[in-house]
Amino acid sequence: MEYKGISAGRLRHQLDFQTTDGTSDADGQVAYVHAFHARAEVQVKSGSDSVALGYEATAEIVTCLMWYNASVTNNLKFIWRGNTYTVEHVKPNTNKREMIVTGKVDGRIN
């Protein structure tokens, strides 16, 4: 499949990025608060794709094509369709106009 870049209407999904505020919730887990929203094209990877990327076959992995944003780092989480994902990898393109963010389902219930 040939990569065509971001075109009109391609970024159909909204991601809610969250960062830690340094506190813990009632269960003792690190609490996260809203940081910013971003538009993206999200693709859920199959089990065989997950294994090829180095994850276990049962992990839910997504890749998100979005405009470059220097605020997106590996210490963030994002919410998409009710699931919380941990940012595993951020890969900007060479001219830093676009980037691909890989996320792994966190397992938290929102």
C-alpha positions in Angstrom: 0.0 0.0 0.0 1.4 3.3 -1.0 1.5 6.1 1.6 -0.3 9.1 0.5 0.0 11.4 3.5 -2.8 13.2 5.3 -5.7 14.3 3.0 -9.0 16.0 3.6 -11.4 13.9 5.7 -8.8 11.3 6.6 -8.5 12.3 10.3 -11.9 11.1 11.4 -11.2 10.1 15.0 -10.7 12.3 18.1 -8.2 11.3 20.7 -8.2 12.7 24.2 -4.6 12.8 25.4 -4.0 12.7 29.2 -1.0 13.4 31.4 -0.3 12.6 35.0 -0.9 15.3 37.6 1.4 13.7 40.2 -1.5 12.4 42.4 -3.0 8.9 42.9 -6.6 7.7 42.6 -8.5 5.7 45.3 -6.9 2.5 44.1 -3.4 3.8 44.4 -2.8 4.2 40.6 -1.3 7.3 39.1 -4.1 9.8 38.3 -4.3 11.2 34.8 -6.0 14.5 33.7 -6.9 15.9 30.3 -4.0 17.5 28.4 -5.4 18.1 24.9 -7.4 16.7 22.0 -6.1 15.7 18.6 -7.6 14.4 15.3 -6.2 11.2 13.9 -6.8 8.2 11.6 -6.8 5.2 13.9 -6.1 1.6 12.8 -6.5 -1.3 15.1 -3.8 -3.9 14.4 -4.6 -7.6 14.1 -3.0 -10.2 16.4 -0.4 -11.2 13.7 0.4 -7.5 13.2 0.9 -7.1 17.0 3.3 -10.1 17.1 5.2 -8.6 14.1 5.5 -5.4 16.1 6.9 -7.2 19.1 3.8 -7.4 21.3 1.8 -10.4 22.6 -1.0 -11.5 20.2 -3.7 -10.7 22.8 -2.6 -7.1 23.2 -4.8 -4.5 21.5 -2.5 -2.3 19.5 -3.5 0.8 17.5 -1.6 3.1 15.2 -2.7 6.7 14.9 -1.7 8.9 11.9 -1.9 12.6 13.0 -0.4 16.0 12.4 2.9 16.5 14.2 2.6 17.6 17.8 5.7 17.9 20.0 3.5 17.5 23.1 2.9 13.8 22.3 5.4 11.8 24.2 5.7 8.3 25.6 4.6 9.4 29.1 1.0 10.2 27.9 -2.1 8.1 27.6 -5.0 8.7 25.2 -8.7 7.7 25.2 -10.3 6.5 22.0 -13.8 4.9 21.8 -13.9 4.4 25.6 -10.6 2.6 25.9 -7.4 4.0 27.5 -4.2 3.4 25.6 -0.6 4.0 26.7 1.6 5.8 24.1 4.2 3.2 23.2 6.0 4.9 20.3 6.0 8.2 18.5 7.4 8.4 15.0 7.4 11.8 13.2 8.1 11.9 9.5 11.3 13.5 8.3 10.0 17.0 7.9 7.9 16.8 11.1 4.6 17.6 9.5 3.0 14.2 10.4 3.6 11.4 12.8 2.4 7.9 13.7 1.7 7.2 17.4 1.5 3.6 18.5 -0.7 2.8 21.5 -1.4 -0.2 23.6 -4.6 -0.7 25.5 -4.1 0.2 29.1 -6.9 -2.0 30.6 -8.4 0.8 32.7 -12.1 1.2 32.6 -13.3 4.7 32.0 
